[in-house]
């Protein structure tokens, strides 16, 4: 499977939870995420076979930490998990704050 600009991460089962980052795509300045915390696939969403993309606008500080996120789209059952994970990400340092757009795919 060819994935350009995305990362496929395996599903990890721990304590009844599924950790899933699926395909992750970033748009914006091209600032690379150097540490990605996987999103937890909510049990209710998994049991109801709810899949989809959560799209977030991410403000990244100069030091690479995430300052804030804004939801641009996605299933309400997946939003909190994606947001919680991305808030823990670390990006490459830069001279100033940047705005990135991150998409996390839950499901296939």
KOLVOTOR-80134 format. One record per atom (N, C-alpha, C): atom name; x negated, z negated, y negated. Coordinates in steps of 0.02 Angstrom, whole numbers. Example, Ala and Ser with C-alpha at 12.3 -4.5 7.8 and 13.67 -1.06 7.14 Angstrom:
2
  atom       x       z       y
     N    -660    -390     284
    CA    -615    -390     225
     C    -660    -390     165
     N    -642    -354     112
    CA    -684    -357      53
     C    -645    -394      -2
END
This chain:
108
  atom       x       z       y
     N     -42       0      59
    CA       0       0       0
     C     -44       0     -62
     N     -31      44    -107
    CA     -72      51    -168
     C     -39      11    -224
     N     -76     -35    -252
    CA     -50     -75    -308
     C     -99     -70    -366
     N     -81     -33    -416
    CA    -124     -23    -473
     C    -107     -77    -525
     N    -158    -115    -546
    CA    -148    -166    -597
     C    -107    -225    -573
     N    -103    -235    -508
    CA     -64    -292    -483
     C    -101    -325    -426
     N     -77    -382    -409
    CA    -110    -422    -357
     C     -57    -442    -306
     N     -71    -430    -242
    CA     -25    -450    -190
     C     -53    -514    -158
     N     -14    -566    -159
    CA     -35    -630    -132
     C      11    -648     -74
     N     -18    -673     -22
    CA      20    -691      38
     C      66    -750      25
     N     119    -752      64
    CA     166    -808      61
     C     135    -867      98
     N     137    -925      66
    CA     108    -985      96
     C     164   -1036     104
     N     173   -1060     165
    CA     226   -1110     176
     C     195   -1179     179
     N     219   -1223     136
    CA     195   -1292     136
     C     253   -1338     122
     N     261   -1388     162
    CA     313   -1440     153
     C     382   -1409     139
     N     398   -1355     174
    CA     464   -1325     165
     C     471   -1282     103
     N     419   -1276      63
    CA     421   -1234       4
     C     382   -1170      17
     N     401   -1118     -16
    CA     363   -1057     -11
     C     330   -1045     -78
     N     265   -1035     -77
    CA     228   -1019    -137
     C     219    -944    -138
     N     236    -914    -194
    CA     237    -841    -196
     C     219    -816    -264
     N     170    -773    -269
    CA     159    -739    -332
     C     177    -666    -325
     N     186    -643    -263
    CA     205    -574    -255
     C     159    -528    -293
     N     187    -478    -324
    CA     147    -434    -367
     C     148    -463    -437
     N      90    -469    -466
    CA      84    -495    -534
     C      54    -440    -577
     N      88    -424    -630
    CA      63    -373    -676
     C      58    -403    -745
     N       6    -385    -782
    CA      -2    -408    -850
     C      -9    -349    -897
     N      23    -354    -954
    CA      17    -303   -1006
     C      -4    -339   -1070
     N     -27    -304   -1118
    CA     -46    -334   -1182
     C    -115    -313   -1201
     N    -158    -360   -1218
    CA    -225    -344   -1241
     C    -271    -328   -1183
     N    -248    -340   -1123
    CA    -290    -328   -1065
     C    -332    -390   -1048
     N    -315    -446   -1078
    CA    -350    -508   -1065
     C    -336    -528    -993
     N    -387    -539    -955
    CA    -381    -551    -883
     C    -367    -624    -868
     N    -319    -636    -824
    CA    -306    -704    -799
     C    -360    -720    -748
     N    -397    -773    -759
    CA    -451    -791    -713
     C    -431    -846    -664
     N    -377    -879    -678
    CA    -351    -931    -632
     C    -275    -927    -633
     N    -246    -909    -575
    CA    -174    -901    -570
     C    -145    -952    -521
     N    -100    -992    -546
    CA     -64   -1039    -503
     C      -3   -1002    -475
     N       5   -1002    -409
    CA      62    -965    -381
     C     128    -998    -398
     N     180    -957    -405
    CA     247    -982    -417
     C     279   -1004    -351
     N     319   -1056    -354
    CA     355   -1079    -296
     C     421   -1040    -292
     N     432   -1009    -236
    CA     494    -971    -225
     C     549   -1022    -212
     N     595   -1033    -258
    CA     646   -1085    -249
     C     686   -1074    -185
     N     696   -1129    -150
    CA     731   -1127     -85
     C     800   -1094     -91
     N     837   -1112    -143
    CA     904   -1083    -151
     C     901   -1008    -161
     N     852    -985    -197
    CA     844    -912    -207
     C     824    -878    -142
     N     777    -909    -106
    CA     755    -880     -42
     C     812    -877       7
     N     850    -932      14
    CA     906    -935      61
     C     960    -884      45
     N     969    -869     -19
    CA    1020    -821     -40
     C     991    -751     -50
     N     929    -743     -28
    CA     895    -678     -32
     C     895    -648    -102
     N     884    -692    -150
    CA     880    -670    -219
     C     808    -650    -232
     N     799    -588    -250
    CA     733    -560    -264
     C     733    -532    -334
     N     675    -518    -359
    CA     673    -485    -423
     C     610    -503    -462
     N     608    -475    -522
    CA     550    -483    -566
     C     569    -531    -622
     N     523    -577    -636
    CA     529    -618    -696
     C     476    -593    -744
     N     499    -576    -804
    CA     454    -550    -855
     C     447    -602    -910
     N     384    -621    -925
    CA     370    -672    -974
     C     323    -646   -1028
     N     336    -665   -1090
    CA     288    -655   -1144
     C     247    -719   -1148
     N     181    -713   -1146
    CA     137    -771   -1142
     C      90    -771   -1202
     N      91    -827   -1240
    CA      43    -835   -1295
     C     -17    -873   -1266
     N     -76    -841   -1271
    CA    -137    -870   -1242
     C    -184    -890   -1299
     N    -204    -953   -1298
    CA    -252    -979   -1348
     C    -320    -944   -1340
     N    -361    -951   -1390
    CA    -428    -923   -1388
     C    -469    -948   -1330
     N    -458   -1012   -1310
    CA    -497   -1040   -1254
     C    -471   -1018   -1186
     N    -417    -980   -1184
    CA    -391    -954   -1121
     C    -332    -993   -1092
     N    -315   -1050   -1121
    CA    -257   -1088   -1095
     C    -193   -1058   -1123
     N    -139   -1068   -1087
    CA     -74   -1041   -1107
     C     -43   -1090   -1157
     N     -26   -1063   -1215
    CA       6   -1104   -1268
     C      81   -1107   -1258
     N     112   -1050   -1243
    CA     184   -1049   -1235
     C     205    -987   -1196
     N     267    -989   -1173
    CA     296    -932   -1139
     C     366    -920   -1167
     N     388    -858   -1161
    CA     456    -839   -1181
     C     482    -793   -1126
     N     541    -809   -1101
    CA     571    -768   -1048
     C     597    -703   -1078
     N     576    -648   -1048
    CA     600    -582   -1069
     C     652    -554   -1021
     N     655    -582    -960
    CA     704    -559    -911
     C     691    -587    -843
     N     744    -586    -802
    CA     739    -609    -734
     C     798    -651    -713
     N     803    -663    -648
    CA     857    -704    -621
     C     850    -776    -645
     N     904    -806    -667
    CA     901    -877    -688
     C     875    -924    -634
     N     884    -906    -570
    CA     859    -949    -517
     C     783    -946    -508
     N     752    -896    -537
    CA     680    -886    -530
     C     640    -903    -592
     N     674    -908    -649
    CA     640    -917    -714
     C     597    -979    -718
     N     624   -1036    -699
    CA     586   -1099    -705
     C     523   -1099    -663
     N     528   -1072    -603
    CA     470   -1070    -559
     C     414   -1026    -587
     N     433    -968    -612
    CA     384    -922    -641
     C     353    -953    -703
     N     394    -982    -746
    CA     369   -1013    -808
     C     322   -1071    -793
     N     342   -1115    -747
    CA     300   -1172    -729
     C     231   -1150    -704
     N     230   -1098    -664
    CA     166   -1073    -637
     C     122   -1043    -692
     N     151   -1000    -733
    CA     111    -964    -784
     C      85   -1013    -836
     N     121   -1066    -851
    CA      96   -1116    -899
     C      31   -1148    -875
     N      16   -1144    -811
    CA     -46   -1173    -783
     C    -102   -1122    -776
     N     -89   -1059    -791
    CA    -139   -1007    -786
     C    -194   -1016    -838
     N    -252    -987    -824
    CA    -308    -985    -871
     C    -329    -912    -878
     N    -340    -891    -940
    CA    -361    -823    -955
     C    -433    -824    -980
     N    -463    -764    -984
    CA    -530    -758   -1013
     C    -528    -783   -1085
     N    -582    -816   -1108
    CA    -586    -836   -1178
     C    -587    -774   -1224
     N    -563    -783   -1285
    CA    -563    -730   -1335
     C    -572    -761   -1404
     N    -583    -720   -1453
    CA    -594    -745   -1521
     C    -532    -775   -1553
     N    -473    -753   -1529
    CA    -411    -778   -1559
     C    -355    -778   -1507
     N    -297    -804   -1527
    CA    -239    -803   -1484
     C    -217    -731   -1472
     N    -191    -719   -1412
    CA    -164    -653   -1396
     C     -96    -663   -1364
     N     -58    -609   -1361
    CA       7    -610   -1328
     C       3    -562   -1269
     N      18    -587   -1211
    CA      17    -548   -1149
     C      88    -546   -1121
     N     104    -495   -1083
    CA     167    -492   -1046
     C     149    -493    -972
     N     179    -541    -937
    CA     165    -551    -866
     C     230    -541    -827
     N     226    -506    -771
    CA     283    -496    -727
     C     266    -525    -658
     N     311    -566    -633
    CA     301    -595    -566
     C     360    -572    -523
     N     343    -541    -466
    CA     393    -516    -420
     C     405    -566    -365
     N     467    -587    -357
    CA     486    -632    -302
     C     521    -588    -250
     N     500    -593    -188
    CA     528    -553    -135
     C     475    -507    -107
     N     495    -448     -88
    CA     449    -399     -59
     C     394    -382    -106
END
